[in-house]
Amino acid sequence: MAATESATLTEDELEFLHGMFDLARSGDVDALVAHVDEGLPVNLTNRAGDTLLVLAAYHDHPAMVQALLDRGADHSRVNDRGQTALAAAVFRRSTASVRALLAAGADPDHGARSARQVAAFFALDDVARLLGAGGAAPAAAGETVEPGQTGHPGQPGEPAPADHPALGGP
């Protein structure tokens, strides 16, 4: 294929790829892992820059997060909104996913909307403690964020609002 040509995917191929992101969102570990083990790129990324790992973390599927990490998923990838899988796991208060990502080497200060910033912005002290020591930077350049300023995204086990402007929701 010449450098100026682009690959065009068929409708069936696009449907298959969309299905892979749906598996990450739904937490169907066995199905997604089977495809990854057969050659699906573990760092497959959608139009919004969300990887399978970011989606699994955001939708609170710690078993999927661990399975993807075990297969080499890049925890440092940042989506188009500056969010990492760790920031998504913190937002969802998924301590199992946060622990798995930290054990894999995820940096709580990485990304334009880092995990530490998310924890500070929403006053998520329980998950902030998991992130360890370190300064919490403001959520945006020039913006000062006070803990609890905008309220709390929910109690443990409750879903956080998917469309909250501070995270955006993959």
N, C-alpha and C positions, 0 to 999 in steps of 0.2 A: 504494500500500500504506500503510495506517495505521501510525503510529509504534509502536503496540503489537503489530502483527503481525510475525512473523518469517518469513523466507524458509525454505522447506523444500526441501532438495535431494533429487532422486530418487536411487535406487540407482545408476543409470547415471552421474549427475553425480558422486556420491561416488566411484564406482569410477574415473572419469576423473581426478579430483583426486588420489586416492591414487596413481594411475599416474604423475602428474607428480612426486610426491615420490620414487617408485621410480626414475624416470629420473635425478633428481639424485643419488640414492644409487649408481646403477650407472654413472654417468658418460656416458650416451648424449647427448652434446652436441648432435648434429644434431637428434635428435628433440625434445629439450626446447627448444632454441633456436627451432625451427620453431613450436612452440606459443606461446612468448613473443612471437615476431615477429608472430604472428596475434592477439595480444591477451591471452594469459594473463598475469596480474599477475606481474612479475618478483620481487616481494616476497611472493608467496604464502606463507602461514604455516600450519603444521599445529597440532593441538591442544596440542602441547608448546612452541609458540612457535618451532619451527625453521623458518627460511626455506629456500628452495631453495639459497641461497648457503651457509648453515650446513651443510646436509646434504652439498653438494658438497665443501666444505672438510674436513668430518669424515671423509668416505669417500675422501679423497685423490685428487680429480679436478681438478688445476690447470687443465686446459683448460676445464672446465666453470666453475670459479671465474672465470677470465678472461672467458669468454663472458657470464656473468651480470653481471659488473662492467661490461662494455662496453655492456650493455643497461640500466644504471642501478640494478642491485641495491644496496640500502642495506647497506653493510658495518658500519654502527653498530648494526644491529638486535640485540637481546639476546633469547635464548630464555628460557623459564620457569626455567631453572637458572642464569641469569646469564651465559651463554656467548655469545661472538660468533663469527663465522666465523674471525676471526684466532686466537682461542684454540683453536678446533678444528684449524686448520691447524698451529699450533704443537704441539699434542698429538700430531698425526700426523707431525710432523717433515717436513712438506711444504714444503721451501724455496721451490719454485716458487709455491705458493699464498700463502705468507707474503709473498714479494716482491710478488706481484700486489696483495694486499690493502694492504700498506704503500704501494705506489705510488698506490693509489686513495685514500689518506688515512686508512686504518684506524688507530685509536689503540690502541697496545699496553697502555694502562692502563685501557681502557674495559671495563665489565662487572664484575659481582660476582666472577666468576672470570676475571680478565683474562688476556690472552696472556702478559704478563710474569709473572704469578703462576704460571701453568701451567708456563712454562719454568723458573722457580726451583724449584717444587715437585718436578718430575721431573728436575732437574739437566740440562736440555736446553741445554747450553752452545752447541752449534752454532746452534740457532735463536735462542737468547737474544741472540747477537751480531748477528743480523739485526734485532732489535728496537731496537738502539741503546742509548744511555745512558739511564739513568733508574732510579729506585729500585724495587725489587721489594717490593710490599706483601705482608703475610701472606695466606695463602689464605682465611682466615676471620677475622672479628673476634675479637681476643684470642688468636689462634693463631699461634705462632711456627713457621715452616717452615724447616728446614735443607735446603740442597741435597742431593739424593739420599736424603732421609729415608725415602722409601717404596720406593726402588728406581727402576729405569729402565724406561720403557714399551717398550723394545726398541731395537734397532740400526736405523740408517737402512735403509729398505726393508722392515722387518718391521712387521706390523700391531701397533698398541698394543691393549691389552685394551679392548674396546668397553664393558664394564660397570664400568670402574674408577670407584670412588666419587668421585674428585677431578674427573672430567669428566662422567661419567654417560652419555655416548654417545647422540647423537640417533638 
